[in-house]
Amino acid sequence: AAMAGTADEHEVHKQIRELEHQIFHLQRSNTELEDHLRELGHDRELRQAIGENIVAIAKRRAIIDDLLKMAPMPRECTPVSTDGDGDVAMLASAETAAEHVTDAAAGVYL
């Protein structure tokens, strides 16, 4: 039974890393979209894409919060900083995230 718990925790941690990886790329994409918006001036589609990414990021952070309640991350994977809103930024483990993305349709990536 202990092995099943460890396997379940491993799967939860893998999901968290995948979500962190997605957040990292959504934030990077938003930075690029904002740069284009500054260059082009008002662009409804770019502004809409940024808004969609903000919603996608918030959803992923909420999912991560729920997953962390189920299986806290080991100390070496714990959050390293917070962003301006006080939200946890877990970018340290984003580098080790699996390449497989479970929900690639959500968000607007560049």
Secondary structure, 3 states (H helix, E strand, C coil): CHHHHHHHHHHHHHHHHHHHHHHHHHHHHHHHHHHHHHHHCCCHHHHHHHHHHHHHHHHHHHHHHHHHHHCCCCHHHCCCEECCCCCEECHHHHCCCCCCCCCCCCCCCC
